[in-house]
Each structure stands twice: as C-alpha cells, then as structure tokens.
Amino acid sequence: MRQHHVFMTTTRCSGLPHKKAPVFCNTACMVLMIIVFFAVGTSKAFSAEPLRVSVSQSPLSLPFFVAESQGYFTAEGVKIKITEVIGGHRTFQNLMDGIADLATSSEAVVMFNSFQYKDFALLATFVSSDDDVKIVVRSDNSIMQPQQLAGKRIGTVVGSASHYFLETYLVTHGVNPKTVQERNLQPEAMAEALRKGEVDAIAIWEPFPYKILTTVPGSRILPKSGGYRLTFNLIVHKKFISTRDDELVKLLRALNRAEEFINAQPAGAQAILRDKLKLDQHFIDWIWPRYNYRLTLDQALLMTMEGEARWARQRGFAKGERSPNYLDFVYSAPLSRANPRAVSIVR
C-alpha cells in the first residue's frame, strides 16, 4: 500500500496541488536518492575491482614485470592483479574460464582458439621475436641437421606457438610434417621426456631451451629458421570492452612506459627479468637480442594469423569451412588513445 501511495502522491506533485504533496514529494525524492546512491555505489564498487591479468612466465612478458616493479600501473591509476602461469595456452584458458579478465598470449594461441571462441579481443602486441621457440635434440640420436627430424618423435605443445613453429620449421627444411610423430607435452615435462629418450627432439619457447641445455647432458639446439615471427599480445574478454576502457587505456600507457624503460635502460630491465625468472646473467645475455619490445597493432599481425589459420584448417587442427575474420578480434580503441602511433591496422 505504501508503495502505491507514493506513486499516487508523486503524480500529484507533478500535477495538481495537494495540501499533503510536500510530505509525499519529500518521501518520493528520498526513495529516488536512495536508488541513485546504490546505483552509483555499485558502479564505483565495480570499477574499483582490479583487472585480473594472467601472465606467462617468459621473457616475452617483461613489460608487465617492469611496469609492476617500477610502479607504472599505480602511477597511471589502474589497479591490476597479476597471476603467473606457464604458457600462453594456459593464460588464454584462464581468460575463458573467468579466472582472468586479460591474458598474455601468442598470436598462434589466438588463432587456434578463434575457431571455438568469439568473446575475446586483441588489445595490443607488446613484443615480437623470430627466435624465441627452438628445436632441442638429444646428442645420442644422430640428429645434426633439420632434415634428420623426418620419422622422429618430437614433443611440442599442440595448439600453441611451438606447434606452429615446429611445422613451419619442418616445411622450411624440406621435411613433410606428416612423417614425424608429434607428441603433445606440457613445457615443464619436456626436459624429462628428452632425458629419458621418450622423444628425440622438442619444440618449445624460452626459457625452457636454455634450461634443458643446462640440465640434460648432451642436448643441443638445431640451427634456427627465420620463417616465423612470434608475437605476444594482450587479450581482453569482450565483456570489458567499452565498460572499462579508461582502465584499459591506463594499463596500456603503463606498458608503454615499461617498454620505453626496457629500451632506454636495458641493464635495469635485465636485472628485473633476471630476478623474476630466477635465471643467471648468461641466459639474459643469450636471449636479450632476440626480442623487440614495442607496443603495436599492425597489419602483419592479421596476416600472420590468416596464414596460420589456413595451415590449421589444411592440417585438420582447426575445424571450419573458412577462417575467421581477424578484424573482428581486434579492439584498437584503447591503444589508439594510449599511443595513437602504435596502431596501423587497415580496416
């Protein structure tokens, strides 16, 4: 009855005068103010929640390590909560499982998952490398050249950058990928599999090749192939598009500052990476020239994923009559605000 009375009195307030109208108008206004208060409070509570970022434990993720260490996220006014896992395939799964709001991952992982999921978008590429993934072999299996991989058992993380790299590496050196026995292994299991002779070679990203060289006697790396440029990217769940763009812009500005620090003060950046990954300076010196830390969204990224998608469909690793349109997986607005010069995708 009281709710009905307030409604009727509110009508009188906006129309004909009534001697009790001021009392009921005040009541209605108070109800309205309470509703607005809780609506605003809920909005602020939502925006106060930190953005959860799933980050891969890799030299590729250095901009995040630097931004956190140097306080750039705080300086830009964005709250984030970083969770570290091994591999971009796992960070992406965290994003899809709702454990993370954003994730760092290779474009190959994005390509593989684009055939299954549509509710994520690329915000930026923050590093690229043509020598992050490597082929490591045992010394006792007589594999001296890439051509000798034919017929061998090779471990890789299926559905990741290492998988795509392995097959392009084989093709580049005249080996039919169908002639090798691919074994799906997780990165942390590869050293033991190689040591026990369960596989003859592995294809995996840093820092695992370096660790294997130092822990598996006689292991060595095959000559590199320049046919694949890996990119590591920041991915966001689409439910945060538009609703939290200001925070995404601040996050990207913090990463931009981190990349400026990496390029201007390499010794300081190397110290952060060394401490984060618990590896020695020899490893840092070895891998440092292999990475280009620069915030971008360029046409080459789309072309790479389109080529990867054709390969995945032809080899039966992805199902679909046609490849996705990767423009639909790019959200450039935050990076355009954070660093307009970094965006060069043609729409």
Contacts in CASP RR format, 6 or more apart in sequence:
PFRMAT RR
TARGET T0000
AUTHOR 0000-0000-0000
METHOD contacts of the structure
MODEL  1
MRQHHVFMTTTRCSGLPHKKAPVFCNTACMVLMIIVFFAVGTSKAFSAEP
LRVSVSQSPLSLPFFVAESQGYFTAEGVKIKITEVIGGHRTFQNLMDGIA
DLATSSEAVVMFNSFQYKDFALLATFVSSDDDVKIVVRSDNSIMQPQQLA
GKRIGTVVGSASHYFLETYLVTHGVNPKTVQERNLQPEAMAEALRKGEVD
AIAIWEPFPYKILTTVPGSRILPKSGGYRLTFNLIVHKKFISTRDDELVK
LLRALNRAEEFINAQPAGAQAILRDKLKLDQHFIDWIWPRYNYRLTLDQA
LLMTMEGEARWARQRGFAKGERSPNYLDFVYSAPLSRANPRAVSIVR
5 24 0 8 1.000
6 24 0 8 1.000
6 27 0 8 1.000
6 28 0 8 1.000
6 31 0 8 1.000
9 18 0 8 1.000
9 20 0 8 1.000
9 21 0 8 1.000
9 24 0 8 1.000
9 25 0 8 1.000
9 27 0 8 1.000
9 28 0 8 1.000
10 24 0 8 1.000
10 25 0 8 1.000
10 28 0 8 1.000
12 18 0 8 1.000
12 21 0 8 1.000
12 24 0 8 1.000
13 21 0 8 1.000
13 24 0 8 1.000
13 25 0 8 1.000
13 28 0 8 1.000
47 244 0 8 1.000
47 247 0 8 1.000
48 79 0 8 1.000
49 79 0 8 1.000
50 79 0 8 1.000
50 80 0 8 1.000
50 81 0 8 1.000
51 78 0 8 1.000
51 79 0 8 1.000
51 80 0 8 1.000
51 81 0 8 1.000
51 101 0 8 1.000
51 102 0 8 1.000
51 240 0 8 1.000
51 244 0 8 1.000
51 247 0 8 1.000
51 248 0 8 1.000
51 251 0 8 1.000
52 80 0 8 1.000
52 81 0 8 1.000
52 83 0 8 1.000
52 99 0 8 1.000
52 100 0 8 1.000
52 101 0 8 1.000
52 102 0 8 1.000
53 64 0 8 1.000
53 80 0 8 1.000
53 81 0 8 1.000
53 82 0 8 1.000
53 83 0 8 1.000
53 100 0 8 1.000
53 101 0 8 1.000
53 102 0 8 1.000
53 103 0 8 1.000
53 104 0 8 1.000
54 83 0 8 1.000
54 84 0 8 1.000
54 85 0 8 1.000
54 90 0 8 1.000
54 91 0 8 1.000
54 94 0 8 1.000
54 95 0 8 1.000
54 99 0 8 1.000
54 100 0 8 1.000
54 102 0 8 1.000
54 103 0 8 1.000
54 104 0 8 1.000
55 61 0 8 1.000
55 64 0 8 1.000
55 82 0 8 1.000
55 83 0 8 1.000
55 84 0 8 1.000
55 85 0 8 1.000
55 91 0 8 1.000
55 103 0 8 1.000
55 104 0 8 1.000
56 84 0 8 1.000
56 85 0 8 1.000
56 86 0 8 1.000
56 87 0 8 1.000
56 88 0 8 1.000
56 90 0 8 1.000
56 91 0 8 1.000
56 104 0 8 1.000
56 105 0 8 1.000
56 232 0 8 1.000
57 84 0 8 1.000
57 85 0 8 1.000
57 86 0 8 1.000
57 87 0 8 1.000
57 277 0 8 1.000
58 87 0 8 1.000
58 205 0 8 1.000
58 206 0 8 1.000
58 207 0 8 1.000
58 232 0 8 1.000
59 132 0 8 1.000
59 206 0 8 1.000
59 207 0 8 1.000
59 273 0 8 1.000
59 277 0 8 1.000
59 287 0 8 1.000
59 291 0 8 1.000
60 104 0 8 1.000
60 127 0 8 1.000
60 129 0 8 1.000
60 132 0 8 1.000
60 205 0 8 1.000
60 232 0 8 1.000
60 291 0 8 1.000
61 104 0 8 1.000
61 232 0 8 1.000
62 127 0 8 1.000
62 258 0 8 1.000
62 262 0 8 1.000
62 269 0 8 1.000
62 272 0 8 1.000
62 273 0 8 1.000
62 291 0 8 1.000
62 293 0 8 1.000
63 126 0 8 1.000
63 127 0 8 1.000
63 255 0 8 1.000
63 258 0 8 1.000
63 259 0 8 1.000
63 262 0 8 1.000
63 293 0 8 1.000
64 82 0 8 1.000
64 104 0 8 1.000
64 255 0 8 1.000
64 258 0 8 1.000
65 272 0 8 1.000
65 273 0 8 1.000
65 276 0 8 1.000
66 72 0 8 1.000
66 258 0 8 1.000
66 261 0 8 1.000
66 262 0 8 1.000
66 269 0 8 1.000
66 272 0 8 1.000
67 73 0 8 1.000
67 254 0 8 1.000
67 255 0 8 1.000
67 257 0 8 1.000
67 258 0 8 1.000
68 82 0 8 1.000
69 272 0 8 1.000
70 257 0 8 1.000
70 258 0 8 1.000
70 261 0 8 1.000
71 254 0 8 1.000
72 253 0 8 1.000
72 254 0 8 1.000
72 255 0 8 1.000
72 257 0 8 1.000
72 258 0 8 1.000
73 79 0 8 1.000
73 80 0 8 1.000
73 250 0 8 1.000
73 251 0 8 1.000
73 254 0 8 1.000
75 254 0 8 1.000
75 257 0 8 1.000
76 250 0 8 1.000
76 251 0 8 1.000
76 253 0 8 1.000
76 254 0 8 1.000
76 257 0 8 1.000
77 250 0 8 1.000
78 247 0 8 1.000
78 250 0 8 1.000
78 251 0 8 1.000
78 254 0 8 1.000
79 247 0 8 1.000
80 251 0 8 1.000
83 94 0 8 1.000
83 99 0 8 1.000
83 100 0 8 1.000
85 91 0 8 1.000
85 94 0 8 1.000
86 186 0 8 1.000
86 187 0 8 1.000
86 188 0 8 1.000
87 105 0 8 1.000
87 157 0 8 1.000
87 160 0 8 1.000
87 187 0 8 1.000
87 205 0 8 1.000
88 103 0 8 1.000
88 104 0 8 1.000
88 105 0 8 1.000
88 106 0 8 1.000
88 109 0 8 1.000
88 160 0 8 1.000
89 105 0 8 1.000
89 109 0 8 1.000
89 157 0 8 1.000
89 159 0 8 1.000
89 160 0 8 1.000
91 100 0 8 1.000
91 103 0 8 1.000
91 104 0 8 1.000
91 105 0 8 1.000
92 103 0 8 1.000
92 105 0 8 1.000
92 109 0 8 1.000
92 110 0 8 1.000
92 113 0 8 1.000
92 235 0 8 1.000
94 100 0 8 1.000
94 103 0 8 1.000
95 101 0 8 1.000
95 102 0 8 1.000
95 103 0 8 1.000
95 120 0 8 1.000
95 235 0 8 1.000
95 237 0 8 1.000
96 113 0 8 1.000
96 117 0 8 1.000
96 120 0 8 1.000
98 237 0 8 1.000
101 236 0 8 1.000
101 237 0 8 1.000
101 240 0 8 1.000
102 123 0 8 1.000
102 234 0 8 1.000
102 235 0 8 1.000
102 236 0 8 1.000
102 237 0 8 1.000
102 240 0 8 1.000
102 251 0 8 1.000
103 234 0 8 1.000
103 235 0 8 1.000
104 126 0 8 1.000
104 232 0 8 1.000
104 233 0 8 1.000
104 234 0 8 1.000
104 235 0 8 1.000
105 232 0 8 1.000
105 233 0 8 1.000
105 235 0 8 1.000
106 160 0 8 1.000
106 161 0 8 1.000
106 230 0 8 1.000
106 231 0 8 1.000
106 232 0 8 1.000
106 233 0 8 1.000
107 125 0 8 1.000
107 161 0 8 1.000
107 230 0 8 1.000
107 231 0 8 1.000
107 233 0 8 1.000
107 301 0 8 1.000
107 304 0 8 1.000
107 305 0 8 1.000
107 308 0 8 1.000
108 159 0 8 1.000
108 160 0 8 1.000
108 161 0 8 1.000
108 163 0 8 1.000
108 164 0 8 1.000
108 230 0 8 1.000
108 308 0 8 1.000
109 159 0 8 1.000
109 160 0 8 1.000
109 161 0 8 1.000
110 120 0 8 1.000
110 122 0 8 1.000
110 233 0 8 1.000
110 235 0 8 1.000
110 305 0 8 1.000
110 329 0 8 1.000
111 164 0 8 1.000
111 305 0 8 1.000
111 308 0 8 1.000
111 309 0 8 1.000
111 312 0 8 1.000
111 318 0 8 1.000
112 159 0 8 1.000
112 160 0 8 1.000
112 312 0 8 1.000
112 317 0 8 1.000
112 318 0 8 1.000
113 120 0 8 1.000
114 305 0 8 1.000
114 309 0 8 1.000
114 324 0 8 1.000
114 326 0 8 1.000
114 329 0 8 1.000
115 309 0 8 1.000
115 312 0 8 1.000
115 318 0 8 1.000
115 319 0 8 1.000
115 320 0 8 1.000
115 324 0 8 1.000
118 328 0 8 1.000
119 237 0 8 1.000
119 238 0 8 1.000
119 239 0 8 1.000
120 235 0 8 1.000
120 236 0 8 1.000
120 237 0 8 1.000
120 238 0 8 1.000
120 329 0 8 1.000
121 235 0 8 1.000
121 236 0 8 1.000
121 238 0 8 1.000
121 241 0 8 1.000
121 329 0 8 1.000
121 330 0 8 1.000
121 331 0 8 1.000
122 233 0 8 1.000
122 234 0 8 1.000
122 235 0 8 1.000
122 297 0 8 1.000
122 301 0 8 1.000
122 329 0 8 1.000
122 330 0 8 1.000
122 331 0 8 1.000
123 233 0 8 1.000
123 234 0 8 1.000
123 235 0 8 1.000
123 236 0 8 1.000
123 248 0 8 1.000
123 252 0 8 1.000
123 297 0 8 1.000
123 331 0 8 1.000
123 334 0 8 1.000
123 335 0 8 1.000
124 233 0 8 1.000
124 234 0 8 1.000
124 252 0 8 1.000
124 255 0 8 1.000
124 295 0 8 1.000
124 296 0 8 1.000
124 297 0 8 1.000
124 335 0 8 1.000
124 342 0 8 1.000
125 231 0 8 1.000
125 232 0 8 1.000
125 233 0 8 1.000
125 234 0 8 1.000
125 295 0 8 1.000
125 296 0 8 1.000
125 297 0 8 1.000
125 298 0 8 1.000
125 301 0 8 1.000
126 232 0 8 1.000
126 233 0 8 1.000
126 234 0 8 1.000
126 255 0 8 1.000
126 259 0 8 1.000
126 293 0 8 1.000
126 294 0 8 1.000
126 295 0 8 1.000
127 231 0 8 1.000
127 232 0 8 1.000
127 291 0 8 1.000
127 292 0 8 1.000
127 293 0 8 1.000
127 294 0 8 1.000
128 229 0 8 1.000
128 230 0 8 1.000
128 231 0 8 1.000
128 232 0 8 1.000
128 291 0 8 1.000
128 292 0 8 1.000
128 294 0 8 1.000
129 229 0 8 1.000
129 230 0 8 1.000
129 290 0 8 1.000
129 291 0 8 1.000
129 292 0 8 1.000
130 224 0 8 1.000
130 226 0 8 1.000
130 227 0 8 1.000
130 228 0 8 1.000
130 229 0 8 1.000
130 230 0 8 1.000
130 290 0 8 1.000
131 224 0 8 1.000
131 226 0 8 1.000
131 290 0 8 1.000
132 161 0 8 1.000
132 205 0 8 1.000
132 206 0 8 1.000
132 230 0 8 1.000
132 290 0 8 1.000
132 291 0 8 1.000
133 161 0 8 1.000
133 162 0 8 1.000
133 165 0 8 1.000
133 166 0 8 1.000
133 203 0 8 1.000
133 204 0 8 1.000
133 205 0 8 1.000
133 228 0 8 1.000
133 230 0 8 1.000
134 203 0 8 1.000
134 204 0 8 1.000
134 205 0 8 1.000
134 206 0 8 1.000
134 209 0 8 1.000
134 221 0 8 1.000
134 222 0 8 1.000
134 224 0 8 1.000
135 146 0 8 1.000
135 149 0 8 1.000
135 154 0 8 1.000
135 166 0 8 1.000
135 169 0 8 1.000
135 201 0 8 1.000
135 202 0 8 1.000
135 203 0 8 1.000
135 221 0 8 1.000
135 222 0 8 1.000
136 194 0 8 1.000
136 201 0 8 1.000
136 202 0 8 1.000
136 204 0 8 1.000
136 209 0 8 1.000
136 212 0 8 1.000
136 213 0 8 1.000
136 216 0 8 1.000
136 219 0 8 1.000
136 220 0 8 1.000
136 221 0 8 1.000
136 222 0 8 1.000
137 143 0 8 1.000
137 200 0 8 1.000
137 201 0 8 1.000
137 219 0 8 1.000
137 220 0 8 1.000
137 221 0 8 1.000
137 222 0 8 1.000
138 194 0 8 1.000
138 197 0 8 1.000
138 200 0 8 1.000
138 201 0 8 1.000
138 216 0 8 1.000
138 218 0 8 1.000
138 219 0 8 1.000
139 217 0 8 1.000
139 218 0 8 1.000
139 219 0 8 1.000
139 220 0 8 1.000
140 218 0 8 1.000
141 152 0 8 1.000
141 200 0 8 1.000
141 201 0 8 1.000
142 148 0 8 1.000
143 149 0 8 1.000
143 152 0 8 1.000
143 200 0 8 1.000
143 201 0 8 1.000
143 222 0 8 1.000
145 173 0 8 1.000
145 222 0 8 1.000
145 223 0 8 1.000
146 169 0 8 1.000
146 170 0 8 1.000
146 172 0 8 1.000
146 173 0 8 1.000
146 174 0 8 1.000
146 175 0 8 1.000
146 222 0 8 1.000
146 223 0 8 1.000
146 225 0 8 1.000
147 173 0 8 1.000
147 174 0 8 1.000
147 175 0 8 1.000
149 170 0 8 1.000
149 173 0 8 1.000
149 175 0 8 1.000
149 180 0 8 1.000
149 200 0 8 1.000
149 201 0 8 1.000
149 222 0 8 1.000
150 175 0 8 1.000
150 176 0 8 1.000
150 179 0 8 1.000
150 180 0 8 1.000
151 179 0 8 1.000
151 180 0 8 1.000
151 181 0 8 1.000
152 180 0 8 1.000
152 181 0 8 1.000
152 200 0 8 1.000
152 201 0 8 1.000
153 180 0 8 1.000
153 181 0 8 1.000
153 183 0 8 1.000
153 198 0 8 1.000
153 199 0 8 1.000
153 200 0 8 1.000
153 201 0 8 1.000
154 166 0 8 1.000
154 180 0 8 1.000
154 181 0 8 1.000
154 182 0 8 1.000
154 183 0 8 1.000
154 199 0 8 1.000
154 200 0 8 1.000
154 201 0 8 1.000
154 202 0 8 1.000
154 203 0 8 1.000
155 182 0 8 1.000
155 183 0 8 1.000
155 184 0 8 1.000
155 185 0 8 1.000
155 190 0 8 1.000
155 193 0 8 1.000
155 199 0 8 1.000
155 201 0 8 1.000
155 202 0 8 1.000
155 203 0 8 1.000
155 204 0 8 1.000
156 162 0 8 1.000
156 163 0 8 1.000
156 166 0 8 1.000
156 182 0 8 1.000
156 183 0 8 1.000
156 184 0 8 1.000
156 185 0 8 1.000
156 202 0 8 1.000
156 203 0 8 1.000
156 204 0 8 1.000
157 163 0 8 1.000
157 184 0 8 1.000
157 185 0 8 1.000
157 186 0 8 1.000
157 187 0 8 1.000
157 204 0 8 1.000
158 182 0 8 1.000
158 184 0 8 1.000
158 317 0 8 1.000
159 317 0 8 1.000
161 205 0 8 1.000
161 230 0 8 1.000
162 203 0 8 1.000
162 204 0 8 1.000
162 205 0 8 1.000
163 182 0 8 1.000
163 203 0 8 1.000
163 317 0 8 1.000
164 228 0 8 1.000
164 308 0 8 1.000
164 311 0 8 1.000
165 203 0 8 1.000
165 228 0 8 1.000
165 230 0 8 1.000
166 177 0 8 1.000
166 182 0 8 1.000
166 203 0 8 1.000
167 177 0 8 1.000
167 311 0 8 1.000
167 315 0 8 1.000
168 225 0 8 1.000
168 227 0 8 1.000
168 228 0 8 1.000
168 311 0 8 1.000
169 203 0 8 1.000
169 225 0 8 1.000
169 228 0 8 1.000
170 176 0 8 1.000
170 177 0 8 1.000
170 180 0 8 1.000
171 177 0 8 1.000
172 225 0 8 1.000
172 226 0 8 1.000
172 227 0 8 1.000
173 225 0 8 1.000
177 315 0 8 1.000
183 193 0 8 1.000
183 198 0 8 1.000
183 199 0 8 1.000
185 193 0 8 1.000
185 199 0 8 1.000
185 202 0 8 1.000
187 204 0 8 1.000
187 205 0 8 1.000
187 208 0 8 1.000
190 199 0 8 1.000
190 202 0 8 1.000
190 204 0 8 1.000
190 208 0 8 1.000
190 212 0 8 1.000
191 208 0 8 1.000
191 211 0 8 1.000
191 212 0 8 1.000
191 215 0 8 1.000
191 216 0 8 1.000
193 199 0 8 1.000
193 202 0 8 1.000
194 201 0 8 1.000
194 202 0 8 1.000
194 212 0 8 1.000
194 216 0 8 1.000
194 219 0 8 1.000
195 215 0 8 1.000
195 216 0 8 1.000
201 222 0 8 1.000
202 212 0 8 1.000
204 212 0 8 1.000
205 230 0 8 1.000
206 287 0 8 1.000
206 290 0 8 1.000
207 277 0 8 1.000
207 279 0 8 1.000
207 283 0 8 1.000
207 287 0 8 1.000
209 221 0 8 1.000
210 279 0 8 1.000
210 283 0 8 1.000
210 286 0 8 1.000
210 287 0 8 1.000
212 219 0 8 1.000
213 219 0 8 1.000
213 220 0 8 1.000
213 221 0 8 1.000
229 300 0 8 1.000
229 304 0 8 1.000
231 301 0 8 1.000
231 304 0 8 1.000
233 301 0 8 1.000
234 251 0 8 1.000
234 252 0 8 1.000
234 255 0 8 1.000
236 248 0 8 1.000
236 331 0 8 1.000
238 331 0 8 1.000
240 248 0 8 1.000
241 331 0 8 1.000
245 333 0 8 1.000
245 334 0 8 1.000
245 337 0 8 1.000
248 334 0 8 1.000
249 334 0 8 1.000
249 337 0 8 1.000
249 338 0 8 1.000
250 338 0 8 1.000
251 334 0 8 1.000
252 295 0 8 1.000
252 334 0 8 1.000
252 335 0 8 1.000
252 338 0 8 1.000
252 339 0 8 1.000
253 338 0 8 1.000
253 339 0 8 1.000
255 295 0 8 1.000
256 295 0 8 1.000
256 338 0 8 1.000
256 339 0 8 1.000
256 342 0 8 1.000
259 293 0 8 1.000
259 294 0 8 1.000
259 295 0 8 1.000
261 268 0 8 1.000
261 269 0 8 1.000
262 269 0 8 1.000
262 293 0 8 1.000
263 293 0 8 1.000
266 288 0 8 1.000
270 281 0 8 1.000
270 284 0 8 1.000
270 288 0 8 1.000
273 284 0 8 1.000
274 280 0 8 1.000
274 281 0 8 1.000
274 283 0 8 1.000
274 284 0 8 1.000
294 342 0 8 1.000
295 335 0 8 1.000
295 338 0 8 1.000
295 339 0 8 1.000
295 342 0 8 1.000
296 342 0 8 1.000
296 343 0 8 1.000
296 344 0 8 1.000
297 330 0 8 1.000
297 332 0 8 1.000
297 335 0 8 1.000
297 342 0 8 1.000
297 343 0 8 1.000
297 344 0 8 1.000
297 345 0 8 1.000
298 344 0 8 1.000
298 345 0 8 1.000
299 344 0 8 1.000
299 345 0 8 1.000
299 346 0 8 1.000
301 345 0 8 1.000
302 326 0 8 1.000
302 327 0 8 1.000
302 330 0 8 1.000
302 345 0 8 1.000
305 326 0 8 1.000
306 323 0 8 1.000
306 326 0 8 1.000
309 318 0 8 1.000
309 323 0 8 1.000
309 324 0 8 1.000
309 326 0 8 1.000
310 323 0 8 1.000
311 317 0 8 1.000
312 318 0 8 1.000
313 319 0 8 1.000
313 320 0 8 1.000
313 323 0 8 1.000
327 345 0 8 1.000
327 347 0 8 1.000
330 345 0 8 1.000
332 343 0 8 1.000
332 345 0 8 1.000
335 342 0 8 1.000
335 343 0 8 1.000
336 343 0 8 1.000
END
